[in-house]
Amino acid sequence: MASVTPLRPGKPPEADDPLLKDVTARLQRARDDRNRHQGRIADCYKYAMPWRHGFNQDQPGNQFDEVFDETIGTVLEDFSADMLNTFTPQKDNWLSEQPVATFDKAELKELKEPLARRQAVVFSEMARSNLYQSMQEAYLDLGPGTMCLLIQDFDAAKPIHCEAIPATDLLITRGPFGFVDGVFREKKYLWDDVKVLWPDADLSELGSEPQKGTVLTLDVVDGCWRLWGEKGDEVYQYAVVCQNKIIWKKQWKGAGSCPFIVARWSRDSTTAWGVGPTYRTLPAIKTLNHVRYVDLKNYDKHVDPPTSYEDDGVANIDNGVNPGDWIPRAPGSEAPEPIESKSKFDVAVFERDELRSAIRRAHYQDKPEQLGKTPPTATQWADERAERARRMGTPATNLVEEWQVPIYRRFAHLLEQRGKLPKVQLKGVDIAVQPVSPLLRAQDQEEVVRNDKLAELIAARFGPQMAMVALDVIPYVKRQAEKLGVDPKLIRDEAKIKDAIEQLMPILKATGFLPGSTPDVAVPQGLPQ
């Protein structure tokens, strides 16, 4: 069995090493900020993700025996899946690019194809990498409030590598403009792992290399921070610190050069950490867990109640009674008498339902319930999606700025370094481009609802014939399909739609389905007369 050798204490910071002083001060500031939230984030992990390792741990947690209600775990998984499909769906291009400068229509038309080709290359590399698998893990940390993703290019012959950094390994600092300007990862590594991750690192100051068969662990903190003094471009300083020594350092320049991407659910001006729905509903989560624990204690008393009996020197049921047991007792002694609990659970049932409802609503999982046998209305689910989009307004803005755009820029930056990112040129001149987030699909539902309500109101007030007269059918279908995210290839072009309607028109008129079947009503706009 391999032995574990502790590493000797590191040397104190060198007096003439300003970089080490700088990173040490930043790490202390990051730890002070994290300590304000550490207890609550630990509770979020305990009740929602008990399988994960906690702070200052290098092994998975074992807190399942302290969790008695699984509501928040299920709700957080659904929340994570919704965020993934809303902001970064795997099968949709959730970001586009446009020129930084202003161009006329003809020039924009000429740039359309190069922009589409560049966008296709970026999203193709995202699909080839493990980005979406890593984001599934990262979005779970969005419940407590702050998620982090590390995107690196270890080997140009292999896909870009992504790794989710849990909040328990994360240290962040808030910059002068409110952005997260410093991101660090604090973790234990094996000596051999350090050599693989940072092959150019100087490990000579850490002592001799361990002998074969010896396991040596190192406490490593690596991360980068923005150098605000550098004007004109984004410049980041990266450093790897082990045992109070900087074993590797590097500067990166340009948008997307920082490998760490941090996004927060909601922000506060006094801290770098975000506050998410799991963080905010922690009182309800802990209360619900305690209520379930108390329920189980009372259920035990009802199923196997404590019993009182007169000690007659013969009967002995101290170890309990099994079915079919014969218990002798002295003549004239009192029979054992159960001590029944007088507590009632009917009030607690309503309290549990209210707590679960509050937790689901905070995580946008309060989907409408279809009661009875009445079928849902045509816009019931669209109404609910629109309402969720309105409630998600502020967090959605944060995720666009801190998540969607930086991830896209990071992949574009790495592909450009590989020489695989197509250039956008106009008349032989390179055109600067910037990512732009389209309207979120969840927010598009509001327009779908408005359009449908207009059609319903016209049909209800003046009849279905007038609705078809007032609305231009073909543009209506195309607009609704666009906002619902339907592939435009599924919608026929205008000429084919008109030809199909013209072929069906005699049948529709004969059945009285269209208003054209009566001479006093005109055929709807856009349809053949």
matplotlib code that plots the C-alpha trace (Angstrom):
import matplotlib.pyplot as plt

x = [0.0, 1.4, 2.3, 1.2, 4.0, 3.1, 4.8, 7.1, 5.9, 6.4, 8.7, 7.3, 6.7, 9.9, 10.2, 11.2, 8.5, 5.7, 3.6, 3.5, 2.5, -0.2, -1.7, -1.5, -3.4, -6.1, -6.5, -7.0, -9.6, -11.4, -11.4, -12.7, -15.6, -16.3, -16.4, -19.5, -21.4, -19.6, -22.1, -25.1, -23.5, -22.5, -26.2, -27.3, -24.8, -26.0, -29.7, -29.6, -26.3, -25.3, -23.1, -20.6, -17.6, -17.8, -15.4, -11.8, -12.6, -11.0, -13.5, -17.2, -19.6, -21.6, -24.5, -27.4, -28.3, -29.0, -31.4, -35.0, -36.7, -35.7, -37.8, -34.9, -32.7, -35.3, -36.3, -32.7, -32.1, -35.1, -34.0, -30.6, -32.1, -34.4, -31.5, -29.4, -32.2, -33.2, -29.8, -27.4, -29.5, -27.2, -29.1, -29.6, -27.1, -27.8, -25.5, -24.8, -22.2, -22.5, -19.9, -18.8, -18.9, -22.0, -22.6, -25.2, -27.7, -25.6, -22.5, -24.4, -25.8, -22.2, -21.1, -24.0, -22.3, -18.9, -20.6, -22.7, -19.6, -17.7, -20.6, -21.0, -17.3, -17.6, -20.7, -19.4, -16.4, -18.7, -20.6, -17.4, -16.1, -17.5, -19.0, -22.6, -21.8, -19.8, -22.5, -25.0, -22.8, -22.1, -25.8, -26.4, -24.2, -26.4, -29.0, -26.8, -26.0, -22.5, -21.2, -17.8, -16.5, -12.9, -12.2, -8.8, -7.0, -4.5, -4.0, -4.6, -5.3, -8.2, -11.4, -11.3, -11.7, -14.2, -14.5, -17.0, -15.5, -17.8, -18.4, -16.5, -13.3, -13.9, -12.4, -13.5, -12.9, -15.1, -13.4, -13.7, -16.5, -18.6, -17.3, -15.7, -12.1, -10.3, -11.0, -9.0, -9.4, -8.2, -7.6, -5.3, -3.3, -1.0, 2.6, 2.3, -1.0, 0.8, 3.5, 0.8, -1.4, 1.6, 4.5, 6.6, 6.1, 9.2, 8.9, 12.5, 11.6, 9.2, 11.8, 12.9, 10.5, 8.8, 10.0, 8.0, 5.1, 4.9, 1.8, 2.6, -0.3, 0.2, -2.1, -2.4, -4.2, -4.3, -6.2, -6.1, -7.1, -7.7, -5.0, -7.0, -3.9, -3.5, -5.6, -6.9, -7.2, -8.1, -5.0, -5.0, -2.3, -2.3, -0.3, -0.1, 0.8, 2.0, 3.4, 3.7, 5.7, 4.7, 5.6, 4.2, 2.9, 1.8, -0.1, -2.9, -4.2, -7.5, -11.2, -11.7, -8.2, -9.3, -10.0, -12.2, -15.8, -18.0, -21.7, -24.0, -27.8, -28.2, -25.6, -24.9, -22.6, -20.8, -19.7, -18.5, -20.8, -24.3, -27.5, -29.6, -33.0, -31.6, -29.8, -32.9, -35.2, -32.8, -35.1, -37.9, -35.6, -34.3, -37.8, -39.2, -36.3, -36.9, -40.7, -40.1, -37.6, -40.2, -42.8, -40.6, -40.0, -43.8, -44.5, -42.1, -44.0, -47.3, -46.1, -43.9, -45.2, -43.4, -45.2, -45.5, -46.0, -46.0, -42.7, -44.0, -40.7, -41.9, -42.6, -39.6, -40.2, -37.3, -36.0, -39.4, -42.0, -42.0, -45.1, -46.1, -44.1, -45.7, -45.0, -45.6, -46.7, -47.6, -51.2, -53.0, -50.4, -51.4, -51.2, -48.7, -50.3, -49.1, -48.2, -49.9, -48.9, -51.6, -50.0, -51.8, -50.3, -53.2, -51.9, -48.3, -49.5, -50.6, -47.4, -45.3, -47.3, -46.7, -43.0, -42.7, -44.7, -42.4, -39.3, -40.7, -41.7, -38.3, -36.7, -39.3, -40.7, -44.3, -45.8, -49.5, -51.5, -54.3, -57.0, -60.0, -60.7, -61.0, -58.5, -56.0, -56.8, -54.9, -52.7, -52.5, -49.0, -47.8, -49.2, -47.2, -44.0, -44.4, -45.0, -41.8, -39.9, -41.0, -39.9, -36.6, -35.8, -33.0, -31.2, -31.4, -29.5, -26.7, -26.4, -26.2, -23.4, -21.5, -22.1, -23.3, -21.0, -17.8, -18.2, -18.6, -15.6, -13.5, -14.1, -13.6, -10.3, -9.0, -10.1, -8.4, -5.1, -5.5, -5.9, -9.3, -11.6, -12.7, -12.0, -14.8, -13.6, -15.1, -13.2, -10.1, -10.2, -10.7, -14.0, -14.2, -17.2, -18.9, -21.3, -24.9, -27.5, -30.9, -34.1, -34.3, -36.8, -38.6, -39.1, -40.3, -43.3, -44.8, -45.2, -46.6, -49.3, -50.1, -50.5, -52.7, -54.8, -55.4, -56.7, -58.9, -60.4, -61.3, -62.8, -64.7, -66.1, -66.8, -66.6, -63.9, -64.5, -63.6, -60.4, -59.3, -60.2, -58.4, -55.2, -52.8, -52.4, -49.1, -47.1, -48.9, -47.8, -44.2, -44.0, -45.4, -43.0, -40.1, -40.9, -41.6, -38.2, -39.5, -37.1, -38.1, -37.5, -40.7, -42.7, -43.4, -42.6, -45.4, -45.9, -46.3, -48.7, -50.9, -50.8, -51.8, -54.7, -55.9, -56.1, -58.0, -60.2, -63.1, -63.3, -63.1, -65.8, -68.1, -67.9, -68.6, -65.3, -64.1, -66.0, -65.6, -68.4, -70.9, -71.1, -71.3, -67.9, -64.5, -61.8, -59.1, -56.1, -53.2, -55.5, -56.4, -59.8]
y = [0.0, 3.4, 5.7, 9.4, 11.8, 15.2, 18.1, 20.2, 23.8, 26.3, 29.2, 32.6, 35.0, 36.6, 40.2, 41.2, 39.3, 41.8, 39.3, 36.9, 39.8, 40.8, 37.3, 36.7, 39.9, 39.0, 35.5, 36.9, 39.3, 36.5, 34.3, 37.1, 37.6, 33.9, 33.5, 35.7, 33.2, 29.9, 28.7, 29.3, 27.8, 24.8, 24.4, 24.6, 21.8, 19.8, 19.8, 20.1, 18.4, 16.2, 14.0, 16.8, 17.6, 20.5, 23.3, 22.3, 18.7, 16.6, 13.7, 13.5, 14.5, 12.0, 14.0, 11.8, 10.6, 14.2, 14.9, 13.8, 15.7, 15.4, 18.3, 20.8, 18.2, 17.4, 21.0, 22.1, 19.4, 20.6, 24.2, 23.4, 21.6, 24.6, 27.0, 24.9, 24.6, 28.3, 30.0, 27.5, 24.9, 22.3, 22.1, 25.8, 28.6, 30.7, 33.6, 35.4, 38.0, 41.3, 43.9, 46.5, 49.3, 50.4, 49.2, 49.8, 47.1, 45.9, 45.5, 43.7, 41.3, 40.6, 40.0, 37.7, 34.5, 35.0, 35.7, 32.6, 30.5, 31.9, 31.2, 27.7, 26.9, 28.1, 26.2, 23.1, 23.1, 23.6, 20.5, 18.6, 19.5, 18.5, 22.0, 20.9, 18.1, 20.5, 23.1, 20.6, 20.4, 24.1, 25.1, 23.3, 25.9, 28.6, 27.6, 28.8, 31.8, 31.5, 29.1, 28.8, 27.1, 26.6, 26.3, 25.3, 24.0, 21.4, 19.7, 21.3, 17.8, 17.2, 19.0, 22.0, 20.9, 22.3, 21.8, 23.0, 24.4, 24.0, 26.8, 24.9, 25.2, 28.8, 32.1, 35.3, 39.0, 42.0, 44.6, 48.4, 48.3, 45.6, 42.8, 39.6, 40.6, 37.8, 34.0, 31.4, 27.6, 26.1, 22.4, 19.5, 17.8, 14.9, 15.7, 13.9, 15.7, 19.1, 18.1, 17.1, 20.3, 22.7, 20.9, 24.1, 24.7, 25.1, 22.5, 22.8, 25.0, 22.3, 19.7, 16.6, 14.6, 11.8, 8.3, 5.8, 4.3, 7.4, 9.6, 13.3, 15.8, 19.6, 22.4, 24.5, 27.7, 28.8, 31.7, 34.9, 38.5, 41.5, 44.1, 47.3, 49.5, 48.1, 50.3, 49.5, 45.7, 43.1, 41.8, 39.1, 37.8, 34.1, 32.5, 29.1, 29.2, 26.2, 26.3, 30.1, 29.9, 30.9, 27.9, 29.2, 32.5, 33.9, 36.9, 36.7, 39.4, 39.9, 39.2, 35.6, 35.0, 34.4, 30.7, 31.2, 32.2, 33.2, 33.9, 35.0, 34.8, 38.2, 40.7, 42.8, 45.8, 44.6, 41.1, 39.2, 36.3, 36.0, 35.0, 32.4, 30.8, 28.0, 30.5, 32.7, 29.8, 28.2, 29.0, 27.1, 24.3, 23.8, 24.1, 21.5, 19.1, 19.6, 19.1, 15.8, 14.7, 15.4, 13.6, 10.5, 10.7, 10.8, 8.0, 5.8, 6.5, 5.6, 2.4, 1.2, 3.2, 3.3, 1.0, 1.1, -2.1, -3.1, -4.8, -8.0, -9.8, -12.2, -10.2, -8.8, -6.9, -4.5, -5.6, -5.2, -7.8, -9.7, -11.0, -14.4, -14.0, -15.4, -13.2, -14.7, -12.4, -12.8, -13.4, -10.1, -7.9, -5.1, -5.6, -3.4, -0.1, 1.8, 5.5, 7.0, 10.4, 13.0, 15.1, 15.7, 15.9, 17.5, 21.0, 20.1, 18.8, 22.3, 23.8, 21.3, 22.1, 25.8, 25.3, 23.2, 25.7, 28.5, 26.5, 25.5, 29.1, 30.5, 28.0, 28.7, 25.2, 26.2, 24.8, 25.0, 22.0, 20.7, 20.0, 17.7, 16.5, 19.9, 20.1, 23.0, 26.1, 26.9, 29.5, 28.2, 26.9, 29.9, 32.3, 30.5, 30.6, 34.3, 34.9, 33.0, 35.1, 38.3, 37.0, 35.9, 39.3, 40.6, 37.2, 36.7, 39.9, 38.8, 35.4, 37.0, 39.3, 37.0, 33.6, 33.5, 36.1, 35.1, 31.4, 32.3, 34.7, 32.0, 29.4, 32.0, 33.0, 29.5, 28.6, 31.8, 30.6, 27.3, 29.1, 27.5, 30.6, 32.1, 35.8, 38.2, 40.4, 43.1, 43.9, 42.3, 44.2, 42.4, 43.4, 43.5, 41.6, 41.3, 38.6, 39.6, 37.6, 37.3, 37.5, 34.5, 32.0, 32.1, 35.9, 35.3, 33.5, 36.8, 37.9, 34.5, 35.0, 38.5, 37.4, 34.5, 36.6, 39.1, 36.3, 34.9, 38.3, 39.0, 35.5, 35.9, 39.4, 39.1, 35.4, 33.2, 34.5, 38.0, 36.8, 35.2, 38.4, 40.8, 38.8, 38.0, 34.2, 33.6, 36.3, 35.3, 31.6, 32.6, 35.0, 32.5, 29.8, 32.1, 33.0, 29.4, 28.5, 26.2, 25.3, 27.7, 24.8, 23.3, 26.3, 26.4, 29.6, 32.0, 30.8, 27.1, 28.0, 29.9, 27.1, 24.6, 26.8, 27.3, 23.5, 23.1, 26.1, 24.3, 21.7, 24.3, 26.4, 23.4, 22.5, 26.1, 26.2, 29.4, 32.7, 32.6, 30.0, 32.8, 35.7, 38.5, 37.7, 38.2, 35.6, 36.3, 38.4, 36.6, 33.8, 33.4, 34.9]
z = [0.0, -1.0, 1.8, 2.0, 2.7, 4.0, 2.3, 4.4, 5.2, 2.5, 2.8, 3.7, 0.9, -0.5, 0.4, -3.2, -5.0, -5.6, -7.7, -4.7, -2.4, -4.8, -5.2, -1.4, -0.7, -3.3, -1.9, 1.6, 0.4, -1.5, 1.6, 3.8, 1.3, 1.0, 4.8, 4.9, 2.7, 3.5, 6.2, 4.0, 0.9, 2.9, 4.0, 0.3, -0.5, 2.5, 1.6, -2.2, -3.2, -0.2, -2.5, -3.2, -1.1, 1.3, 2.1, 3.0, 2.0, -0.7, -0.5, -1.4, 1.3, 3.4, 4.6, 3.3, 6.8, 7.8, 4.9, 5.4, 2.6, -1.1, -2.4, -2.9, -4.6, -7.2, -7.7, -8.1, -10.8, -12.7, -12.3, -13.6, -16.7, -17.4, -17.2, -19.6, -22.1, -21.8, -21.9, -23.6, -25.4, -27.0, -30.3, -30.9, -31.6, -28.5, -29.6, -32.8, -33.9, -35.6, -36.8, -34.3, -36.9, -38.8, -42.4, -45.0, -46.1, -49.0, -46.9, -44.2, -46.8, -47.9, -44.3, -43.6, -44.9, -43.3, -40.0, -40.2, -41.2, -38.2, -35.8, -37.2, -36.4, -32.8, -32.0, -33.8, -31.5, -28.5, -29.5, -30.0, -26.5, -23.1, -22.6, -22.2, -19.8, -17.7, -17.8, -16.4, -13.3, -13.2, -13.3, -10.1, -8.4, -9.8, -7.2, -4.3, -6.5, -8.2, -10.8, -12.5, -15.6, -16.6, -20.3, -21.4, -24.5, -23.4, -26.8, -30.2, -31.6, -29.1, -28.3, -25.9, -22.3, -19.9, -16.2, -13.7, -10.5, -7.4, -5.0, -2.3, -4.4, -5.6, -4.5, -6.2, -5.8, -6.8, -9.0, -9.1, -11.6, -10.0, -12.2, -10.8, -11.6, -9.8, -9.9, -8.1, -7.5, -4.3, -4.4, -3.4, -6.1, -6.4, -7.3, -10.6, -11.4, -10.9, -13.4, -15.9, -15.4, -15.4, -17.2, -17.1, -13.4, -11.2, -8.5, -7.3, -4.3, -3.0, -2.3, -4.0, -6.2, -4.2, -4.7, -6.7, -4.7, -2.4, -2.7, -2.1, -2.0, -2.7, -1.7, -4.9, -5.6, -9.3, -10.8, -12.7, -12.2, -14.4, -14.7, -14.8, -15.2, -18.8, -21.1, -24.6, -24.2, -21.6, -19.8, -17.2, -14.9, -14.1, -11.3, -9.7, -6.0, -4.0, -0.5, -0.6, -3.8, -7.3, -9.4, -12.7, -14.1, -17.4, -18.8, -21.3, -23.5, -25.4, -25.0, -24.1, -22.9, -19.3, -18.9, -15.8, -16.4, -13.4, -13.5, -10.7, -10.3, -8.6, -7.5, -4.5, -4.4, -1.2, -2.3, -5.3, -4.6, -6.1, -4.3, -6.0, -5.4, -3.2, -1.1, -0.7, 0.2, 2.7, 5.7, 4.0, 3.0, 6.5, 8.0, 5.6, 6.4, 10.1, 9.7, 7.9, 10.7, 13.4, 11.4, 11.2, 15.0, 15.6, 13.1, 15.0, 18.2, 16.5, 14.8, 17.8, 20.8, 24.1, 26.6, 30.4, 32.4, 36.1, 37.0, 38.6, 38.6, 35.8, 32.7, 30.9, 27.7, 27.9, 24.5, 22.8, 21.7, 18.4, 16.7, 18.1, 21.3, 24.5, 27.5, 30.9, 33.8, 37.5, 38.4, 39.3, 37.7, 35.3, 31.6, 29.6, 28.5, 25.3, 25.8, 22.8, 21.3, 21.3, 18.6, 15.3, 11.8, 9.8, 10.4, 9.5, 6.2, 5.1, 6.3, 4.3, 1.1, 1.6, 2.1, -1.0, -3.0, -1.9, -2.8, -6.3, -7.1, -6.2, -8.6, -11.4, -11.0, -10.0, -13.2, -13.5, -12.3, -14.4, -11.9, -12.8, -16.2, -17.9, -20.7, -20.7, -22.6, -25.8, -24.1, -20.6, -20.8, -22.9, -20.3, -17.7, -19.7, -20.3, -16.6, -15.8, -18.3, -16.7, -13.3, -14.7, -16.2, -14.0, -13.6, -17.4, -18.0, -15.6, -17.3, -20.8, -19.7, -17.4, -19.0, -22.6, -24.0, -22.1, -23.1, -26.7, -26.6, -24.9, -27.6, -30.3, -28.7, -28.5, -32.0, -33.3, -31.6, -33.3, -36.6, -37.2, -36.8, -40.1, -40.5, -41.3, -44.2, -46.4, -49.5, -48.1, -44.8, -41.4, -39.7, -35.9, -34.6, -31.2, -29.8, -29.4, -27.4, -29.1, -27.2, -24.9, -26.0, -22.6, -23.1, -26.7, -25.2, -24.2, -27.8, -28.7, -26.0, -27.1, -30.7, -29.7, -27.4, -30.2, -32.5, -29.7, -28.9, -32.6, -32.9, -29.7, -30.5, -34.2, -35.0, -36.5, -40.0, -39.1, -37.3, -40.6, -42.4, -40.0, -39.7, -42.5, -42.1, -43.7, -41.8, -38.6, -38.9, -39.7, -36.8, -34.3, -35.6, -35.2, -31.6, -30.6, -32.0, -34.7, -37.5, -40.4, -42.8, -41.6, -42.8, -46.5, -48.4, -49.2, -52.8, -51.8, -49.0, -51.5, -54.0, -51.3, -50.1, -53.7, -54.2, -50.9, -51.4, -53.2, -50.5, -47.7, -49.3, -49.9, -46.2, -45.1, -43.3, -44.9, -45.1, -48.9, -48.9, -48.5, -51.0, -48.3, -46.7, -48.3, -48.5, -45.8, -46.7, -48.3, -49.6, -53.3, -54.2]

ax = plt.figure().add_subplot(projection="3d")
ax.plot(x, y, z, "-o")
ax.set_aspect("equal")
plt.show()
